[in-house]
Amino acid sequence: MNTLLPTTVVGSLPKPSWLAQPETLWSPWKLEGDALLEGKQDALRIAIQEQTRRGIDIVSDGEQTRQHFVTTFIEHLSGVDFEQRKTVRIRDRYDASVPTVVGAVRRERPVFVEDAKFLRATTDRPIKWTLPGPMTMVDTLFDDHYKSREKLAWEFAAILNEEAKELEAAGVDIIQFDEPAFNVFLDEVKDWGVAALERAAEGLRAETAVHICYGYGIKANTDWKATLGSQWRQYEESFPLLQSSSIDIISLECQNSHVPMDLIELLRGKKVMLGAIDVANETIETPEEVADTLRKALQFVDADKLIPSSNCGMAPFPRDVALAKLSALSAGTNIIREELARSAPGVS
């Protein structure tokens, strides 16, 4: 698209209360059967409408049709037993009961393709679809078959590539892989994480993005952030590898974080999806606060490569808070667009 500083949302938006319990991750559906399918589509329509009316340029499904950004995809794969559960340490910071890999993992059929077709038919704006990244999928399971995080990641990468190619054929413009695990397992990122990510994106004509954040605004994540000190420099490990990778867009957390802004320089030449909306705090950013974050970022990324966004998904927020934050994102971005237009006549 030709819009300067196109805005987008990184991941989830809150679901309507008639579809799932508000402000809750892994919230069970309140509907069943055909009513659930209809409810998901209605929620998707609402998500598109709200993004559009609040000035979001690259729209997404807001993950309205899935309970969780990782496990909903895994549910559709063979070789994973959701009845046989184990407690594991996720992202090396909290314990969770997860399904077990009991055999070779396979994608028997498309997972999100019909939802993506519905999204494509509902809007004429560019659309983005999120998928879990290979390393983050591995970190959300107990592996009792491959006995190797790397081997399992490569299997998932091939499966994700199959899904991504069908999403592209369905009209998706940007395919985003979510890899919060990249901020934790830094040695694995170097050894095989980026390579597995590139395998997931292999051969795609759609733009590809990787989102690396510090997690949803839940207590386990905010407690972990409090241990990271006055500067969060995890990106310093992954950004040089991603700058030389085949991935088109790198997405990072920024607003109200302790990430040194100059780390963005390590991505010079790549598009940067910059988190200018905090997802760990219900306080609504002012447009000027958003604009100030974008101004600082523009010291290290060219304007034609900057995509303002949220830090992470907003599923745990009340809906009115999330929607007000979308409006703030758009309003703050418009301030910077106007400043750029005044300094460079002809820019639009």
Phi and psi in degrees as a GROMACS rama.xvg file:
@    title "Ramachandran Plot"
@    xaxis  label "Phi"
@    yaxis  label "Psi"
@TYPE xy
-93.702  -3.9413  ASN-2
-65.4092  131.128  THR-3
-76.0389  136.958  LEU-4
53.8173  58.4814  LEU-5
-66.1151  130.638  PRO-6
-88.1106  153.588  THR-7
-157.201  173.939  THR-8
-113.86  135.782  VAL-9
-65.3142  -47.9529  VAL-10
-146.321  -113.475  GLY-11
-80.404  154.513  SER-12
-119.91  156.312  LEU-13
-59.6063  145.326  PRO-14
-89.7751  154.604  LYS-15
-61.5067  148.306  PRO-16
-65.905  -22.2382  SER-17
-80.2113  -9.26429  TRP-18
-99.7423  -42.9151  LEU-19
-154.359  159.539  ALA-20
-60.8396  124.576  GLN-21
-65.4882  154.859  PRO-22
58.2921  32.8054  GLU-23
-137.259  128.187  THR-24
-79.7912  148.824  LEU-25
57.5183  29.7633  TRP-26
-67.3076  130.592  SER-27
-68.3725  151.84  PRO-28
-69.7641  147.196  TRP-29
-94.5053  -5.96631  LYS-30
-120.82  168.229  LEU-31
-139.374  159.3  GLU-32
58.1466  -137.182  GLY-33
-62.7591  -33.0152  ASP-34
-64.8624  -35.0292  ALA-35
-68.1966  -43.6933  LEU-36
-59.8137  -45.9608  LEU-37
-64.0524  -40.7955  GLU-38
-63.8149  -40.6052  GLY-39
-62.4132  -42.9067  LYS-40
-67.0246  -38.5308  GLN-41
-62.6328  -42.6122  ASP-42
-64.1808  -37.21  ALA-43
-65.2025  -41.7314  LEU-44
-59.1857  -43.9853  ARG-45
-62.991  -42.9203  ILE-46
-60.5315  -41.5907  ALA-47
-65.2436  -45.6678  ILE-48
-60.8195  -44.1638  GLN-49
-66.8137  -40.63  GLU-50
-62.7893  -42.466  GLN-51
-65.4678  -47.8127  THR-52
-70.9699  -17.8717  ARG-53
-101.481  11.7193  ARG-54
86.6955  19.7773  GLY-55
-81.5076  127.25  ILE-56
-87.1117  -40.8951  ASP-57
-107.318  107.717  ILE-58
-95.3488  160.552  VAL-59
-137.49  178.406  SER-60
-78.5732  -8.16753  ASP-61
63.4459  14.7857  GLY-62
56.2378  38.3742  GLU-63
-72.3524  -21.8489  GLN-64
-98.1151  7.26961  THR-65
-133.674  151.207  ARG-66
-80.1038  -31.7946  GLN-67
-151.292  147.861  HIS-68
-69.5864  -19.8948  PHE-69
-107.629  -55.7932  VAL-70
-67.1553  -28.1651  THR-71
-63.1152  -37.3756  THR-72
-67.6629  -43.2577  PHE-73
-64.5998  -32.2324  ILE-74
-56.2115  -26.8752  GLU-75
-91.1258  3.90221  HIS-76
-100.661  144.165  LEU-77
-83.0239  158.28  SER-78
94.2358  -2.65413  GLY-79
-121.158  124.682  VAL-80
-102.913  111.979  ASP-81
-82.3811  -12.7078  PHE-82
-82.7721  -33.6181  GLU-83
-89.1229  97.5159  GLN-84
-111.791  148.836  ARG-85
-131.28  154.147  LYS-86
-93.3074  123.25  THR-87
-129.301  163.719  VAL-88
-89.4123  113.992  ARG-89
-94.5537  133.939  ILE-90
52.763  21.8137  ARG-91
60.0047  29.1987  ASP-92
-140.658  -20.2966  ARG-93
-151.513  153.265  TYR-94
-90.3632  143.078  ASP-95
-149.14  149.55  ALA-96
-83.6086  120.603  SER-97
-128.871  159.072  VAL-98
-71.221  167.844  PRO-99
-115.391  134.701  THR-100
-78.1227  115.791  VAL-101
-112.842  -8.60801  VAL-102
-161.527  -172.767  GLY-103
-60.8283  129.866  ALA-104
-82.2317  137.024  VAL-105
-143.201  147.99  ARG-106
-100.785  106.307  ARG-107
-79.0032  -26.4285  GLU-108
-157.251  163.47  ARG-109
-58.2827  148.378  PRO-110
-100.158  -54.8016  VAL-111
-111.712  4.12083  PHE-112
-63.3321  -43.1177  VAL-113
-64.4825  -38.2221  GLU-114
-63.282  -39.7848  ASP-115
-66.7687  -38.0177  ALA-116
-62.8816  -40.2566  LYS-117
-63.2363  -43.9764  PHE-118
-60.4794  -45.3725  LEU-119
-61.8228  -37.203  ARG-120
-76.8905  -11.7059  ALA-121
-98.1621  -12.6766  THR-122
-146.262  150.781  THR-123
-101.545  5.89884  ASP-124
-81.4013  159.256  ARG-125
-56.893  142.104  PRO-126
-120.887  146.956  ILE-127
-122.598  141.099  LYS-128
-125.504  138.306  TRP-129
-103.204  141.368  THR-130
-130.638  149.722  LEU-131
-69.5572  146.522  PRO-132
-81.8419  160.082  GLY-133
-57.0963  -46.4161  PRO-134
-65.7018  -39.6786  MET-135
-68.9888  -33.799  THR-136
-62.6799  -46.195  MET-137
-57.9515  -37.9916  VAL-138
-79.7426  1.18115  ASP-139
-116.161  21.7983  THR-140
-142.232  165.261  LEU-141
-107.052  121.474  PHE-142
-96.0492  109.744  ASP-143
-111.515  17.2994  ASP-144
-125.127  -60.2343  HIS-145
-76.7637  -29.9938  TYR-146
58.7356  25.1109  LYS-147
-153.475  120.005  SER-148
-60.5871  -39.7262  ARG-149
-67.0154  -46.0206  GLU-150
-60.1082  -44.3627  LYS-151
-64.5349  -38.4681  LEU-152
-61.1911  -41.485  ALA-153
-66.6587  -35.3039  TRP-154
-64.3855  -45.1956  GLU-155
-64.2214  -37.025  PHE-156
-60.2434  -42.4116  ALA-157
-65.1034  -40.2008  ALA-158
-64.8778  -45.1163  ILE-159
-61.6709  -36.5609  LEU-160
-64.1276  -39.7005  ASN-161
-59.914  -47.5548  GLU-162
-64.8717  -43.5179  GLU-163
-62.2665  -39.54  ALA-164
-65.6896  -34.6877  LYS-165
-75.6134  -32.139  GLU-166
-65.1495  -41.0511  LEU-167
-59.458  -45.0202  GLU-168
-64.5007  -25.3524  ALA-169
-80.6325  -3.62016  ALA-170
105.877  10.8225  GLY-171
-72.8137  132.255  VAL-172
-88.1917  -35.699  ASP-173
-132.47  129.461  ILE-174
-111.363  119.489  ILE-175
-107.06  128.309  GLN-176
-102.636  127.183  PHE-177
-93.1638  120.057  ASP-178
-130.798  63.0366  GLU-179
-60.2986  -23.5951  PRO-180
-63.0395  -20.3796  ALA-181
-64.3656  -19.4396  PHE-182
-90.303  3.29507  ASN-183
-120.916  -50.5203  VAL-184
-100.172  71.8218  PHE-185
-66.1414  -35.6879  LEU-186
-66.9677  -40.4356  ASP-187
-66.8689  -33.7731  GLU-188
-56.4566  -45.3959  VAL-189
-70.1254  -41.9432  LYS-190
-71.5457  -43.8797  ASP-191
-151.732  -9.60544  TRP-192
-63.4019  -50.0757  GLY-193
-67.3057  -38.2709  VAL-194
-62.9935  -41.5247  ALA-195
-65.9278  -38.5666  ALA-196
-61.0063  -44.6786  LEU-197
-63.1082  -35.0986  GLU-198
-63.4807  -39.198  ARG-199
-63.5424  -30.9309  ALA-200
-97.3924  3.32488  ALA-201
-60.8506  130.946  GLU-202
77.9279  6.65032  GLY-203
-81.5436  140.366  LEU-204
-93.23  -27.4788  ARG-205
-61.5621  152.462  ALA-206
-66.004  146.364  GLU-207
-116.97  146.307  THR-208
-135.299  150.974  ALA-209
-123.55  131.405  VAL-210
-107.352  122.071  HIS-211
-123.971  110.928  ILE-212
-127.361  -174.963  CYS-213
-105.724  18.2059  TYR-214
98.3861  163.933  GLY-215
-54.7332  161.759  TYR-216
-81.4369  56.3592  GLY-217
-106.732  162.309  ILE-218
-58.8363  -40.8566  LYS-219
-58.8841  -36.5227  ALA-220
-77.7817  -43.4744  ASN-221
-66.9049  -34.1574  THR-222
-64.9222  -41.1399  ASP-223
-63.6562  -43.4315  TRP-224
-58.5059  -34.4265  LYS-225
-66.2858  -15.2419  ALA-226
-94.2753  -3.12059  THR-227
-89.5499  -2.40298  LEU-228
86.3733  -170.712  GLY-229
-79.6025  -16.642  SER-230
-132.998  130.127  GLN-231
-98.3793  107.254  TRP-232
-113.413  18.349  ARG-233
-57.7322  -36.4392  GLN-234
-61.0841  -22.6981  TYR-235
-61.3098  -25.8529  GLU-236
-81.5187  -41.5687  GLU-237
-90.316  -30.5739  SER-238
-60.699  -44.3607  PHE-239
-60.7897  -36.5094  PRO-240
-67.4853  -40.3337  LEU-241
-73.9037  -31.3507  LEU-242
-61.9027  -32.4927  GLN-243
-97.7166  8.54607  SER-244
-90.4316  179.098  SER-245
-86.4413  -3.19126  SER-246
-72.7061  136.191  ILE-247
-82.2227  -38.5363  ASP-248
-128.304  133.329  ILE-249
-112.915  126.001  ILE-250
-108.588  131.885  SER-251
-137.958  157.936  LEU-252
-84.1104  138.692  GLU-253
-141.817  -53.041  CYS-254
-58.2936  125.991  GLN-255
60.2192  22.0725  ASN-256
-102.924  176.592  SER-257
-108.189  29.5058  HIS-258
-80.0544  119.945  VAL-259
-61.2846  126.041  PRO-260
-60.6606  -30.762  MET-261
-69.7988  -9.35726  ASP-262
-64.7591  -21.2716  LEU-263
-61.7966  -27.2975  ILE-264
-57.8833  -28.1713  GLU-265
-65.1215  -14.6102  LEU-266
-102.545  9.27783  LEU-267
-47.6819  127.873  ARG-268
103.365  -22.7191  GLY-269
-92.2043  157.584  LYS-270
-73.981  143.748  LYS-271
-121.617  120.175  VAL-272
-95.5508  103.85  MET-273
-99.7465  124.841  LEU-274
-73.1264  106.74  GLY-275
-111.524  9.85942  ALA-276
-128.425  124.786  ILE-277
-78.4255  132.41  ASP-278
-106.344  6.67728  VAL-279
-106.41  7.74285  ALA-280
-147.026  129.142  ASN-281
-80.0691  -5.43846  GLU-282
-62.7314  130.702  THR-283
-79.5642  123.642  ILE-284
-62.0511  146.147  GLU-285
-81.5723  155.007  THR-286
-54.0751  -37.783  PRO-287
-67.4824  -34.8741  GLU-288
-64.1486  -42.8306  GLU-289
-61.8906  -46.7956  VAL-290
-60.2236  -39.394  ALA-291
-63.4536  -40.1687  ASP-292
-62.3311  -42.982  THR-293
-67.9294  -38.2795  LEU-294
-58.593  -45.1675  ARG-295
-63.8892  -40.2817  LYS-296
-65.4862  -34.0844  ALA-297
-67.8475  -7.01711  LEU-298
-71.8972  -19.674  GLN-299
-125.098  -3.01635  PHE-300
-142.805  138.133  VAL-301
-66.8342  146.966  ASP-302
-58.9345  -34.8601  ALA-303
-76.3323  0.363206  ASP-304
-119.83  9.70094  LYS-305
-102.519  128.956  LEU-306
-121.702  102.138  ILE-307
-67.8961  138.494  PRO-308
-152.272  -167.532  SER-309
-94.5713  161.721  SER-310
-64.2159  -37.1205  ASN-311
-163.839  -166.724  CYS-312
-72.2894  160.512  GLY-313
-120.42  20.7588  MET-314
-55.4222  -36.3316  ALA-315
-74.904  -5.78278  PRO-316
-82.1562  153.287  PHE-317
-59.1149  147.202  PRO-318
-62.109  -38.957  ARG-319
-66.2868  -32.6989  ASP-320
-67.2593  -48.2644  VAL-321
-59.9487  -43.5035  ALA-322
-68.8522  -37.6223  LEU-323
-64.779  -35.0013  ALA-324
-67.5805  -35.038  LYS-325
-62.6783  -42.8825  LEU-326
-62.2305  -40.4792  SER-327
-64.3717  -39.1972  ALA-328
-60.1594  -46.0362  LEU-329
-66.9077  -43.1933  SER-330
-65.3898  -41.8023  ALA-331
-65.9369  -37.9  GLY-332
-64.6702  -39.05  THR-333
-62.6378  -34.6148  ASN-334
-59.3911  -45.6074  ILE-335
-70.463  -37.9818  ILE-336
-57.8057  -43.9807  ARG-337
-65.5287  -39.6401  GLU-338
-63.8724  -41.5237  GLU-339
-66.6173  -37.406  LEU-340
-65.1546  -38.1265  ALA-341
-69.2646  -33.6347  ARG-342
-84.6096  -17.5888  SER-343
-140.493  83.394  ALA-344
-52.3567  137.816  PRO-345
101.453  -14.9886  GLY-346
-77.4969  135.507  VAL-347
